[in-house]
Amino acid sequence: MPVKFEVNGKPVEVTVEPRLTLADCLRHHLGLTGTHVGCEHGVCGACTVLVDGAAVRACLMLAVQAEGSKVVTVEGLSKDEGLTPLQASFRKHHALQCGFCTPGMITTAHALLSEEPDCDANRVREVLSGNICRCTGYVSIVEAVLDARAAYKNGGGR
Amino acid sequence: MKNTYIGTPMERREDLRLLRGRGEYVDDLHLDGLLYAVILRSQVAHGRIRAFDTAEARKRPGVHAVITAKDMPGGPPIIPMRLQPLPQFKPYEQPVLAHDKVRYVGEPLAVVLAESVAAGEDALEAIALDIEALPAVADCAVAAANASLLFEATGSNRSLVFEARKGDADAAFRTAPYRRRERLRTGRHYGLTLEPRGVLAQWDAARGRLTVSGAAKVPFFNRRILAQQIGLPVEAIAMIENDVGGGYGARGEFYPEDFLIPFAARHVNRPVKWIEDRRENLMAMNHAREAEADIEIACDRDGAILALRGDIHVDMGAYMRTNGAVGARNVCQFLAGPYRVPHVKVDSHLWMTNKTPVGTYRGPGRFEANFFLERLIELAAADLGIDRIAMRRRNLVSAAEQPYPIATVQPTDAKDQYDSGDYRAALERCLKEFGWDEKQKLSGRLIDGKYHGLGISCFIEGGAAGPKETARLAVNDDGTISVYLGTTSVGQGVETIFAQIAADALEIPIERIRHVHHGSTHYVSDGYGAYHSRSTVMGGSALLEAATNFQAALREAAAPKLGCDAAAVRLDVDKVAGPDGRSLPLADFAGVSAEGAFLNHRHTYSYGAHAAHIAVDPKLGNIEIIDYVVVQDVGRAVNPLTLRGQVIGSLVQGLGGACLEHLQYDEQGQFLTGSLADYLLPTATDFPNLRCIVTEDHPSPINPLGAKGAGEGGIIAAGGAIANAVADALRDFGAQPRALPLTPSAIWHLVQAGARKAAE
């Protein structure tokens, strides 16, 4: 089945089985392996991408459902060189170890800070509670997200 | 120049790729002609295979082959024990595919190779399988009855008894003025890695070479096992470590798939990839922790611990494999923890059950031992009318007693002693940072509908397992230097930590260290890996040795060109300089390389204490963390930033084990927790308000860095601290937690039992 959508600002057209998830489509058909698959049942949040600006679990969405959407993956948030303020804050606070949950954390936190640059620690914890990290214990991730708020207040965070 | 990278909090090198989605995990690899492996797993816990027909599955669209035990000449190979390879374990070891019996839900039976994962999964249902169910052995008590045997030829479901002995415990108990006996239990957990396991194997038929990606933790060990099983010399196999999405002891052990996928690739002469899904991971990756202790403590009236004795029953699952005996050994060897216990007699019984086999999970046996002992101490202190902190102060090993000898374990003759440290000082620091004295007034208080409680727990953490680690340094074409390691990265920051150590050892700016290569089998002559909190200590010490050898090699190479004695040559950032001021660019010495090894048969012991302030909702059973402090003395911290990550990260894993995590089976051995909605992991809202203080008061005397393994201290004492805090909070109900995890329903039952008792 053919499907057309936009990924990281570029139009794509792929032919997929109707049962293919958006996560597998991004990873295996489009080569965007930054989106990780940790559970395939919508609990761990590692596959979180932005679909029309909203944080979405790419393992719970079919690729064909993305027809006409604007999809942004972790690769699309990054600059060619260097880190975004949010990514730099993750590095500064040691908010990642193995890095497997990190793309989902970054996309989820980016969506949050884009909407609510004044969120407090409780709100950060609440929103990130849909993303499992097995390494950090979350303390440093919450610190990193709070520390990145300033960049979003000043417009964007990209 | 004199560097001080060691000891400085440094941002990680690996983050630059991981943060931008540019990491490369094994499932990110693609090859032309790739086939996808899907594994048929037993849905029956215990049974005899009567018939097995794969003909229909082979005809399904997209299916290339179906591999069963019949495809393996001489039968499926057996997975050996990596640690404690005792002859007693031989009859209990696992074949890579079940062929006569199945012994746990999830045991591999066949491998389907297909053009896509979906096609392979579709074909699984076409495999006809007739299994005669046998009575399941679903726990240690059923195992001990020996009515249903997992391995009939052995006549017993008990594969071994580890015996920990020190002094004469029976004599001490005969004369002790106080004794108390308890039954205590820990849940079944596992080192769930967020990245499921994966293997990608390529067979080069022309050259007779096998390349296996997805290696982790102990690639050199696993290469030896694979070479032997598959009938190739080790040199013909390259194990490739990619980015690894977490280890925690579980990932990287040799599992059935570590043979099956390379075998499949060679069998069909195509590259084959297998990526575990989460449901498989829950039933295929090593389980851990589940143990029941029937133990007794003897004390003087003043609270001095005189002796420990008893039995610990460990649920081993269906097979003994690789490091599966470590937890059962540790739980008796380290039952005394950081405390002075002159007499020990503890037996650890290894019971085979129809569950997923066990292996190590961060703090193996130590988490369990800590919970058992810390509960006993808490109960004994109350009985004796001694303040619980005073009781611990009374018994913690002092600096003057180091090196302190612990119980010897048979039949492996495991003798050990702690290396250094003042355990009481760590407790005092923890109490001070926590504000124990001020917070004590909250003990048992009901505030806004929640009962407040304080808990304390002290620990030691073993690290730096020998016998050896290897490292190499080499000059690159551009005059920078690269580091090559025998140890591995499971996400803990190896590239940064070893760049710090190398730069300090060579007295050069860290930017001159171009890359730190690790994990794959082609970088150094031999390697051991990442377990037992050993990478930094063992690999770092090896790197210091390599630096000495590297500088010697550089001097030898440069002396003739500089016209001076080798001893007078020195490395100066990007040059090699002689005594007369002449120098040559380091790039001229590209290819100069030297390896170093560190040999060690002793262990490091970092140590510390946990203090918890919690609030318990008696109606909902929730535990809220109000404040939590971990103090851990690590001897020397190479990177305080990543070390804090180890302590807090392992703490939250421990809190998960204390409050949430439990892999459950029913009486038929059916697995009940096959998703992340059933096996509950800590999330961001569960455990806030965590603090850690890392101290460096007592460097280890047994390695040149002075460092002690420190990746597990956060997890080890979490169960004891939380359970003691719950007992303190629910003192009005007489609640005494005797089992973990303390889930909301477990808490609710403690409250109800206490309320009933009060009403009677």
Interface residues (C-beta under 8 A of the other chain):
Chain A: E17 R19 R27 H28 G31 L32 T33 G34 T35 H36 V37 G38 C39 E40 H41 V43 C44 A46 T73 V74 E75 S78 L83 Q87 F90 R91 K92 H94 L96 Q97 C98 G99 F100 C101 T102 P103 I106 A121 V124 R125 E126 L128 S129 G130 N131 I132 C133 R134 C135 T136 G137 Y138 V139 S140 I141 V142
Chain B: E11 R12 E14 D15 L16 L18 L19 R20 G21 R22 G23 E24 Y25 D27 D28 H30 A118 L192 T193 L194 E195 P196 D243 V244 G245 G246 G247 Y248 D277 R278 V490 G491 Q492 G493 L641 T642 R644 G645 I648 G649 S650 L651 V652 Q653 S675 L676 A677 L681 P682 T683 A684 T685 D686 F687 P688 L690 G714
